[in-house]
Amino acid sequence: MPDDWVEHVNRPQTEAELEALRRSVQRSCPFGSALWQKQMAARLGLAHTLRPPGRPKKAVAQKGLTG
């Protein structure tokens, strides 16, 4: 472990870090870097926790196109 480990874990989190941690807890998704989250979600079958909640929006048909 690094020499400053105790200081590191006791250091207060930034508001952005706290928001990311809260979102992770609320969504039951892995907490960490984006790459690590993706890898762990795939390994643990939690990919659905990384997607936005709710149903996907319906595709809107483009007007004025022929074909």
Number of C-alpha atoms within 10 A of each C-alpha: 5 6 7 8 10 10 9 10 9 8 9 10 11 9 9 9 12 12 12 14 17 13 14 17 12 10 15 13 21 22 15 14 9 11 9 12 19 17 15 17 17 12 10 11 10 17 16 13 16 16 11 9 9 6 6 8 6 6 6 6 7 7 6 5 6 5 2
